[in-house]
Amino acid sequence: MTANPMLPEPFRIRKVQKESYDTFTLELEPLNRPDPFLFKAGQFNMLYVFGVGEVPISISGDPHHPETLIHTTRAVGTVTKAMRQLKTGDVMGIRGPYGTSWPVDRAEGYDVVIVAGGIGLAPLRPSLYHVLEHRDKYGKVVLLYGTRSPDDILFRKELERWRSRFDLEIYVTVDYANPGWRGNVGVVTNLIPKAPFDPLHTMAMICGPEVMMRFTAIELLKRGVEAPNIYLTMERNMKCGIGFCGHCQLGESFICKDGPVFALPEMQERLNQWEV
């Protein structure tokens, strides 16, 4: 990080990867930083497109390979749409890393269930990298992933590599099946009752739209997973990343500093409408 936390650090785009019609991945390398960009699974950066603006995006790369900074995002707003137009060799600004991380250390000795909805797989991917890097420290590892359609599936090649492992269970479902789709159809919560994990000894991590996370938490509780062992992430209204602007304040907390990863009981305290 720079000495001034509000001053972006220049990073050069090394690669742009199209993931779907509206989702893309940027691989970045620092211009002036002599040391690696260290981060924890679940943390986010503020990404700055010069002359356009700044947006918070979770890091989607491998914490064990910090020499390359990776972000995956959808083109849904002014900044991310401008970001999609950037090319290899272009320079953008980075501030971070900020926020809390997934409980990968606390999860040691537990079964790990990762539930992702749509673009939510990107913020969860670093936690899966960590778990697979230290695979012998965990019980069963299950990835439940739901998207709108087969065309929206992210990281296809990586998912195929992961499917070939004998120590990882992957279940993918889509809301709407295209011709030729032979997998599951339906919302991702439908996968929870039959997923192979011990609910009394499970740590769950969830990322996706808020409605998806709420109903996923409900299904995990029905299955018997304890509420303090269910973690969710929230990225909304963050502008500064350091608790200065107040845009992301929820009660007495700031998502950027006290989150974005929260245990379910903590999330319920901050979002009264979450009655699970």
C-alpha positions as a Markdown table, in Angstrom:
| # | Residue | x | y | z |
|---|---|---|---|---|
| 1 | Met | 0.0 | 0.0 | 0.0 |
| 2 | Thr | 1.0 | 3.6 | -0.6 |
| 3 | Ala | 1.8 | 5.9 | 2.3 |
| 4 | Asn | -1.5 | 7.8 | 1.6 |
| 5 | Pro | -4.4 | 5.3 | 1.8 |
| 6 | Met | -6.5 | 7.4 | -0.6 |
| 7 | Leu | -3.7 | 7.4 | -3.3 |
| 8 | Pro | -4.1 | 4.6 | -5.9 |
| 9 | Glu | -1.0 | 2.6 | -6.7 |
| 10 | Pro | -0.4 | 2.1 | -10.5 |
| 11 | Phe | -0.8 | -1.4 | -11.8 |
| 12 | Arg | -0.4 | -2.5 | -15.4 |
| 13 | Ile | -2.9 | -4.9 | -17.1 |
| 14 | Arg | -1.1 | -8.1 | -18.1 |
| 15 | Lys | -4.1 | -10.0 | -19.4 |
| 16 | Val | -7.8 | -9.5 | -20.0 |
| 17 | Gln | -9.9 | -12.6 | -20.0 |
| 18 | Lys | -13.5 | -12.7 | -21.1 |
| 19 | Glu | -15.5 | -15.0 | -18.8 |
| 20 | Ser | -19.0 | -14.4 | -20.2 |
| 21 | Tyr | -20.9 | -11.8 | -22.2 |
| 22 | Asp | -20.8 | -9.3 | -19.3 |
| 23 | Thr | -18.1 | -10.7 | -17.0 |
| 24 | Phe | -14.3 | -10.4 | -17.4 |
| 25 | Thr | -11.1 | -11.0 | -15.5 |
| 26 | Leu | -8.1 | -8.6 | -15.2 |
| 27 | Glu | -4.6 | -9.9 | -14.4 |
| 28 | Leu | -2.5 | -7.0 | -13.0 |
| 29 | Glu | 1.1 | -6.5 | -12.1 |
| 30 | Pro | 2.5 | -3.6 | -10.1 |
| 31 | Leu | 4.6 | -0.8 | -11.8 |
| 32 | Asn | 6.6 | 0.4 | -8.8 |
| 33 | Arg | 6.0 | -2.0 | -6.0 |
| 34 | Pro | 9.2 | -4.0 | -5.1 |
| 35 | Asp | 7.4 | -6.5 | -2.9 |
| 36 | Pro | 4.4 | -8.8 | -3.7 |
| 37 | Phe | 0.9 | -7.6 | -3.2 |
| 38 | Leu | -0.1 | -9.8 | -0.2 |
| 39 | Phe | -3.7 | -10.4 | 0.6 |
| 40 | Lys | -6.1 | -12.8 | 2.3 |
| 41 | Ala | -8.9 | -14.7 | 0.8 |
| 42 | Gly | -12.1 | -12.6 | 0.9 |
| 43 | Gln | -10.4 | -9.2 | 1.0 |
| 44 | Phe | -11.2 | -6.5 | -1.7 |
| 45 | Asn | -9.4 | -3.6 | -3.4 |
| 46 | Met | -10.6 | -0.3 | -4.7 |
| 47 | Leu | -10.0 | -0.3 | -8.4 |
| 48 | Tyr | -9.6 | 3.1 | -10.1 |
| 49 | Val | -10.0 | 3.9 | -13.8 |
| 50 | Phe | -8.3 | 7.2 | -14.4 |
| 51 | Gly | -10.7 | 9.9 | -15.4 |
| 52 | Val | -13.7 | 7.8 | -14.6 |
| 53 | Gly | -13.9 | 6.7 | -11.0 |
| 54 | Glu | -13.3 | 4.0 | -8.4 |
| 55 | Val | -15.2 | 0.8 | -7.5 |
| 56 | Pro | -14.7 | -1.9 | -4.8 |
| 57 | Ile | -14.1 | -5.4 | -6.2 |
| 58 | Ser | -13.1 | -8.6 | -4.3 |
| 59 | Ile | -9.8 | -10.2 | -5.2 |
| 60 | Ser | -10.3 | -13.4 | -7.1 |
| 61 | Gly | -6.8 | -14.7 | -7.4 |
| 62 | Asp | -4.6 | -17.1 | -5.4 |
| 63 | Pro | -3.3 | -15.7 | -2.1 |
| 64 | His | -0.3 | -18.0 | -2.5 |
| 65 | His | 0.7 | -16.3 | -5.8 |
| 66 | Pro | 0.5 | -12.6 | -5.0 |
| 67 | Glu | 2.9 | -11.7 | -7.8 |
| 68 | Thr | -0.2 | -11.5 | -10.0 |
| 69 | Leu | -3.3 | -9.5 | -8.8 |
| 70 | Ile | -6.5 | -10.9 | -10.2 |
| 71 | His | -10.0 | -9.3 | -10.2 |
| 72 | Thr | -13.1 | -10.6 | -11.9 |
| 73 | Thr | -16.2 | -8.4 | -12.3 |
| 74 | Arg | -19.3 | -7.7 | -14.3 |
| 75 | Ala | -19.7 | -4.6 | -16.5 |
| 76 | Val | -22.8 | -3.2 | -14.7 |
| 77 | Gly | -21.9 | 0.5 | -13.9 |
| 78 | Thr | -19.9 | 3.4 | -15.3 |
| 79 | Val | -16.6 | 2.3 | -13.8 |
| 80 | Thr | -16.8 | -1.4 | -14.6 |
| 81 | Lys | -18.0 | -0.6 | -18.2 |
| 82 | Ala | -15.0 | 1.6 | -18.7 |
| 83 | Met | -12.8 | -1.1 | -17.1 |
| 84 | Arg | -14.0 | -3.6 | -19.7 |
| 85 | Gln | -12.6 | -1.3 | -22.4 |
| 86 | Leu | -9.1 | -1.4 | -21.0 |
| 87 | Lys | -6.5 | -3.5 | -22.8 |
| 88 | Thr | -3.2 | -5.3 | -22.1 |
| 89 | Gly | -0.6 | -2.7 | -21.2 |
| 90 | Asp | -3.1 | -0.1 | -19.9 |
| 91 | Val | -2.6 | 1.2 | -16.4 |
| 92 | Met | -5.1 | 1.5 | -13.6 |
| 93 | Gly | -5.0 | 2.4 | -9.9 |
| 94 | Ile | -5.3 | 0.0 | -7.0 |
| 95 | Arg | -5.9 | 0.7 | -3.3 |
| 96 | Gly | -5.9 | -2.0 | -0.7 |
| 97 | Pro | -6.2 | -4.7 | 0.3 |
| 98 | Tyr | -9.1 | -4.0 | 2.7 |
| 99 | Gly | -11.6 | -5.8 | 4.8 |
| 100 | Thr | -12.0 | -9.1 | 6.6 |
| 101 | Ser | -11.3 | -12.5 | 5.1 |
| 102 | Trp | -12.9 | -15.9 | 4.8 |
| 103 | Pro | -12.4 | -18.1 | 7.9 |
| 104 | Val | -10.0 | -20.5 | 6.2 |
| 105 | Asp | -7.9 | -20.9 | 9.3 |
| 106 | Arg | -10.8 | -21.4 | 11.6 |
| 107 | Ala | -12.2 | -24.0 | 9.2 |
| 108 | Glu | -9.3 | -26.3 | 9.6 |
| 109 | Gly | -10.5 | -29.7 | 10.7 |
| 110 | Tyr | -14.0 | -29.0 | 9.4 |
| 111 | Asp | -15.9 | -30.0 | 6.3 |
| 112 | Val | -15.9 | -26.9 | 4.0 |
| 113 | Val | -19.0 | -26.0 | 2.0 |
| 114 | Ile | -18.7 | -23.1 | -0.5 |
| 115 | Val | -21.9 | -21.8 | -2.0 |
| 116 | Ala | -21.7 | -19.4 | -4.9 |
| 117 | Gly | -24.3 | -17.6 | -6.9 |
| 118 | Gly | -23.3 | -16.1 | -10.3 |
| 119 | Ile | -20.4 | -13.6 | -10.0 |
| 120 | Gly | -20.2 | -14.7 | -6.3 |
| 121 | Leu | -17.8 | -17.5 | -7.3 |
| 122 | Ala | -15.1 | -14.9 | -7.9 |
| 123 | Pro | -14.8 | -13.6 | -4.2 |
| 124 | Leu | -14.9 | -17.2 | -3.0 |
| 125 | Arg | -12.3 | -18.6 | -5.4 |
| 126 | Pro | -9.3 | -17.5 | -3.2 |
| 127 | Ser | -10.8 | -19.4 | -0.3 |
| 128 | Leu | -10.9 | -22.5 | -2.4 |
| 129 | Tyr | -7.4 | -22.0 | -3.6 |
| 130 | His | -6.3 | -21.8 | 0.1 |
| 131 | Val | -8.2 | -24.9 | 1.1 |
| 132 | Leu | -6.8 | -27.0 | -1.8 |
| 133 | Glu | -3.3 | -25.7 | -1.1 |
| 134 | His | -3.6 | -27.1 | 2.4 |
| 135 | Arg | -6.0 | -29.9 | 1.6 |
| 136 | Asp | -4.9 | -32.3 | 4.4 |
| 137 | Lys | -6.1 | -29.8 | 7.0 |
| 138 | Tyr | -9.7 | -30.0 | 6.0 |
| 139 | Gly | -12.5 | -32.6 | 5.9 |
| 140 | Lys | -14.8 | -32.9 | 2.9 |
| 141 | Val | -14.7 | -29.9 | 0.5 |
| 142 | Val | -17.9 | -29.1 | -1.5 |
| 143 | Leu | -18.5 | -26.4 | -4.0 |
| 144 | Leu | -22.1 | -25.6 | -4.9 |
| 145 | Tyr | -22.4 | -23.2 | -7.7 |
| 146 | Gly | -25.5 | -21.7 | -9.3 |
| 147 | Thr | -25.9 | -19.4 | -12.4 |
| 148 | Arg | -28.7 | -18.1 | -14.6 |
| 149 | Ser | -27.7 | -20.3 | -17.6 |
| 150 | Pro | -24.8 | -22.4 | -18.8 |
| 151 | Asp | -23.5 | -19.4 | -20.7 |
| 152 | Asp | -23.0 | -17.6 | -17.4 |
| 153 | Ile | -20.7 | -20.2 | -15.8 |
| 154 | Leu | -17.4 | -18.6 | -14.8 |
| 155 | Phe | -13.9 | -20.2 | -14.8 |
| 156 | Arg | -15.0 | -23.1 | -17.0 |
| 157 | Lys | -11.5 | -24.6 | -17.5 |
| 158 | Glu | -10.7 | -24.3 | -13.9 |
| 159 | Leu | -14.0 | -26.0 | -12.9 |
| 160 | Glu | -13.2 | -28.8 | -15.2 |
| 161 | Arg | -9.7 | -29.2 | -13.6 |
| 162 | Trp | -11.3 | -29.2 | -10.1 |
| 163 | Arg | -13.8 | -31.8 | -11.2 |
| 164 | Ser | -11.0 | -34.2 | -12.0 |
| 165 | Arg | -9.9 | -34.1 | -8.3 |
| 166 | Phe | -11.0 | -36.9 | -6.0 |
| 167 | Asp | -10.8 | -34.7 | -2.9 |
| 168 | Leu | -13.3 | -32.1 | -4.1 |
| 169 | Glu | -17.0 | -32.4 | -4.8 |
| 170 | Ile | -18.5 | -29.9 | -7.3 |
| 171 | Tyr | -22.2 | -29.4 | -8.1 |
| 172 | Val | -23.3 | -26.9 | -10.7 |
| 173 | Thr | -26.9 | -25.8 | -11.4 |
| 174 | Val | -28.5 | -23.3 | -13.7 |
| 175 | Asp | -31.8 | -21.5 | -13.5 |
| 176 | Tyr | -32.5 | -21.9 | -17.2 |
| 177 | Ala | -31.1 | -24.8 | -19.3 |
| 178 | Asn | -29.8 | -24.3 | -22.8 |
| 179 | Pro | -30.2 | -27.1 | -25.4 |
| 180 | Gly | -27.5 | -29.7 | -24.6 |
| 181 | Trp | -27.3 | -28.9 | -20.9 |
| 182 | Arg | -27.2 | -32.2 | -19.0 |
| 183 | Gly | -26.6 | -30.9 | -15.5 |
| 184 | Asn | -28.8 | -29.7 | -12.6 |
| 185 | Val | -31.6 | -27.2 | -13.2 |
| 186 | Gly | -32.9 | -25.0 | -10.4 |
| 187 | Val | -31.7 | -22.6 | -7.7 |
| 188 | Val | -28.5 | -23.4 | -5.9 |
| 189 | Thr | -30.3 | -24.0 | -2.6 |
| 190 | Asn | -31.8 | -27.1 | -4.1 |
| 191 | Leu | -28.3 | -28.7 | -3.9 |
| 192 | Ile | -27.9 | -28.3 | -0.2 |
| 193 | Pro | -30.1 | -31.1 | 1.1 |
| 194 | Lys | -28.2 | -33.8 | -0.9 |
| 195 | Ala | -24.6 | -32.3 | -0.7 |
| 196 | Pro | -22.1 | -34.7 | 1.0 |
| 197 | Phe | -21.0 | -33.0 | 4.2 |
| 198 | Asp | -21.4 | -33.4 | 8.0 |
| 199 | Pro | -23.6 | -30.4 | 9.1 |
| 200 | Leu | -22.5 | -30.7 | 12.7 |
| 201 | His | -18.9 | -30.3 | 11.6 |
| 202 | Thr | -19.1 | -27.9 | 8.7 |
| 203 | Met | -17.9 | -24.4 | 8.0 |
| 204 | Ala | -19.9 | -22.7 | 5.2 |
| 205 | Met | -19.0 | -19.7 | 3.0 |
| 206 | Ile | -21.6 | -18.0 | 0.8 |
| 207 | Cys | -21.4 | -15.3 | -1.8 |
| 208 | Gly | -24.1 | -14.1 | -4.3 |
| 209 | Pro | -27.1 | -11.9 | -4.4 |
| 210 | Glu | -28.5 | -11.0 | -1.0 |
| 211 | Val | -31.7 | -13.0 | -1.6 |
| 212 | Met | -29.7 | -16.0 | -2.6 |
| 213 | Met | -27.4 | -15.7 | 0.5 |
| 214 | Arg | -30.5 | -15.4 | 2.8 |
| 215 | Phe | -32.2 | -18.5 | 1.5 |
| 216 | Thr | -28.9 | -20.4 | 1.4 |
| 217 | Ala | -28.3 | -19.6 | 5.1 |
| 218 | Ile | -31.9 | -20.9 | 5.8 |
| 219 | Glu | -31.2 | -24.2 | 4.0 |
| 220 | Leu | -27.9 | -24.7 | 5.8 |
| 221 | Leu | -29.5 | -24.1 | 9.1 |
| 222 | Lys | -32.3 | -26.6 | 8.2 |
| 223 | Arg | -29.6 | -29.1 | 7.4 |
| 224 | Gly | -28.1 | -28.5 | 10.8 |
| 225 | Val | -25.1 | -26.2 | 10.2 |
| 226 | Glu | -24.6 | -23.9 | 13.2 |
| 227 | Ala | -25.2 | -20.2 | 12.6 |
| 228 | Pro | -21.7 | -19.1 | 13.8 |
| 229 | Asn | -20.2 | -21.4 | 11.2 |
| 230 | Ile | -22.0 | -19.8 | 8.3 |
| 231 | Tyr | -20.1 | -16.8 | 6.7 |
| 232 | Leu | -21.3 | -14.4 | 4.1 |
| 233 | Thr | -19.8 | -11.5 | 2.2 |
| 234 | Met | -21.3 | -8.1 | 1.4 |
| 235 | Glu | -20.0 | -5.4 | -1.0 |
| 236 | Arg | -22.3 | -2.5 | -1.2 |
| 237 | Asn | -22.0 | 1.3 | -1.1 |
| 238 | Met | -18.3 | 1.2 | -0.4 |
| 239 | Lys | -16.5 | 4.4 | -1.6 |
| 240 | Cys | -13.3 | 4.9 | 0.4 |
| 241 | Gly | -12.5 | 1.4 | 1.7 |
| 242 | Ile | -11.2 | 2.7 | 5.0 |
| 243 | Gly | -14.3 | 3.8 | 7.0 |
| 244 | Phe | -13.8 | 7.5 | 6.2 |
| 245 | Cys | -16.7 | 8.4 | 3.9 |
| 246 | Gly | -19.5 | 6.6 | 5.8 |
| 247 | His | -21.3 | 5.3 | 2.7 |
| 248 | Cys | -21.1 | 1.7 | 3.8 |
| 249 | Gln | -22.2 | 2.2 | 7.4 |
| 250 | Leu | -24.6 | -0.3 | 8.9 |
| 251 | Gly | -25.6 | 0.7 | 12.4 |
| 252 | Glu | -22.3 | 1.1 | 14.3 |
| 253 | Ser | -20.3 | -0.9 | 11.7 |
| 254 | Phe | -18.6 | -0.2 | 8.4 |
| 255 | Ile | -18.7 | -2.9 | 5.8 |
| 256 | Cys | -15.3 | -1.9 | 4.5 |
| 257 | Lys | -13.6 | -2.2 | 7.9 |
| 258 | Asp | -15.8 | -4.7 | 9.9 |
| 259 | Gly | -16.6 | -6.7 | 6.8 |
| 260 | Pro | -17.2 | -7.5 | 4.0 |
| 261 | Val | -17.1 | -11.1 | 5.4 |
| 262 | Phe | -19.4 | -11.6 | 8.4 |
| 263 | Ala | -20.5 | -14.6 | 10.3 |
| 264 | Leu | -24.3 | -15.1 | 10.0 |
| 265 | Pro | -25.1 | -13.9 | 13.6 |
| 266 | Glu | -23.1 | -10.7 | 12.9 |
| 267 | Met | -24.9 | -10.2 | 9.6 |
| 268 | Gln | -28.3 | -10.6 | 11.3 |
| 269 | Glu | -27.4 | -7.9 | 13.8 |
| 270 | Arg | -26.7 | -5.5 | 11.0 |
| 271 | Leu | -29.6 | -6.5 | 8.7 |
| 272 | Asn | -32.8 | -6.7 | 10.7 |
| 273 | Gln | -34.7 | -8.0 | 7.6 |
| 274 | Trp | -32.6 | -11.2 | 7.7 |
| 275 | Glu | -34.9 | -13.3 | 9.7 |
| 276 | Val | -33.4 | -16.8 | 9.3 |
